[in-house]
Every structure is written in C-alpha cells, then in structure tokens.
Amino acid sequence: MKIVILDAHTTNPGDLDWGPLAALGNVIPHDRTPAAEVVQRAAGAEVLLTNKTVLTAETIAALPNLRYVGLLSTGTNVIDLVAAARHGVTVTNVPGYSTPGVAQSVFALLLELTNHTGHHSDEVHRGRWAASPDFCWWDGDLIELEGLTLGIVGYGAIGRRVAAIGQAFGMQVIASTRSQQPGTDADGVGFRSLDDLFASADVVSLHCPLTPDTEGLINAQRLSLMKPSAYLINTARGGLVVEADLAAALAAGSVAGAGVDVLSTEPPAASNPLLGARNCVITPHIAWATRNARGRLINEVTANLRGFLDGTPRNVVS
C-alpha cells in the first residue's frame, strides 16, 4: 500500500521516527509539496497524509485510487470534506495531541505581555541593568495574573486545560461556548455570552475552530467591547481575527496587548499589520510543535490508519 506524506517536515524534521507508520505500508514522505505537484506526487496512493497541504475537490477527483486521508492535525479546513465523502474517501483527524503544549503556550504569551521577560533579558544584555544605580531595574508595568478574569472562547479540551491553569494562577475564569448556556457554571467556570465575555475579561484566549461562522469573529466591534487594560491571546487559528482591526485597536490603546501564535496567512506577508503593531507578541505557529506532541501525533495518525485498515475506523470526520 502506497502511503504518501505531502508535508512531512513540520511534523517530523528528522527528530522522530516514521517507523510505526512504515509497518502499515510503503511510506513516501515529502518535506513540502507545492500545490501544482500534489496530484503528481499522490498518483497511485491509497493513503494520503497532510497537515497544511490543501486537498481541493479537483485534487480528490484526480486521484481514483485514493481511499483514505489522514490529517496530521486537529483542524479539517485543508480538505474539501464534501468532495471526500462523494468519492468514498475516509478522512480522519487527531484531536487532543497538542493540548498540553498549546495551553502552555497561552501562558508563555500572556506572561511575556505581563512580565516582559524576553524584553527585560534583552535590555539586561544591552547593559541597562548594569547602568542602573539600584539593585533592581524594570521597564514598564509588571502585572500579576492573580485576581484577573480570564475569558475563554471555546471550551473543548484545550480551553478546559487553559481554564485549570488560569485557576492555578488565581484567575477568575469565564467561558463562552455553544455547549453551555450563558448564566450556568461548571468546575468553577462561569459561562457567558460572547459579548459579555469580551466586556468582562482582563484576558481573552481563543480556542474555537475556524469555520465560516467564526472567521473574522474578533473584529473592530468586538474589540471595542474590551477593557483598555485587557489582553487578547490567539493560539487557535489566525482567521478568527481581523488583523487590521486588532492592529488598529492596539495602536489606539483600546486593547493593552496581544499574544498570537497564528496568523491569517502563514508564513505572513511583510505587509501583515500585526508585524508592526504596538505591544503584540508573535510566535511562528509553534504552540502545537513540542517534540512530545509531535510524537503523540505520529502515534495517533498510525492508530487512525490501522483502525481504518482493520475496519474499525476512529476519529473519522468524513
């Protein structure tokens, strides 16, 4: 069985082993696959694995041998699921593999905004502490998380883990999700409407999927509800945020700061408005990418394919 990996590098740049997957068939990994070469590289494959390489309806139709697509991700927006179903192609994803790393990254971004750890280290190396007449020196306000309100948009596995960490910091946690009615409480978390959450929270952390309904969810109108002292954290999907609106809010001081691990286009164009935005910490989509998480991802992708071959498919999305 021919198993083609279209974009193997980000999952496994060489520090992990494709061996478990290779036990199921002839694995052909490509570090990256340009859109124009997808059909050629996938020709004759019964199994395709992809993370961010897009599989359009036209691509799926051009691959008559294709039986299975394993997503090296939780998100499913890179594949036309309707076309896959129409051609009898089973699609699976991998939920939950990156939960610890993403939750950790939420607070890495937030602590950089509140403690300015990287900034202070850079300034120490530039000599500013050595030049200080005092035993300590700081640049800008240092903000404690204890007592602040953390608002979580989307309350799946990652949202729940972020809530638990926030509570450990002494934060009050509120959330907005379709599965809980506003005004209810669970596990010390109060559920609110989305607009109420934005108006009430000192920190808003996004953990919802990117869908036609959520694209551009965070726009000028919603940002205008936030406290001028509040922070926005996005480790979910870049398309949730209208980036020009966020940059404008940061420039105006109507939002105190933002920490983002994802952008609407990745890698970003030099013209992306957040690259030059005030008090905006940006990391290059690394929240999911701990070695532990990538190892779990490969194991789960292998288990998904093995289940499909055994007639007991798991994590099926189409």
Secondary structure, DSSP 8 states (H G I E B T S, - for coil): -EEEESSHHHH-SSSS--HHHHTTSEEEE-S---GGGHHHHHTT-SEEEESSS-B-HHHHHT-TT--EEEESSS--TTB-HHHHHHTT-EEE---STTHHHHHHHHHHHHHHHHH-HHHHHHHHHTTTTTT-SSS----S-----TT-EEEEES-SHHHHHHHHHHHHTT-EEEEE-TTS-TT-EETTEEE--HHHHHHH-SEEEE-----TTTTT-B-HHHHTTS-TT-EEEE-S-GGGB-HHHHHHHHHHTSS-EEEES--SSSS--TT-GGGG-TTEEE--S-TT--HHHHHHHHHHHHHHHHHHHTT---SB--
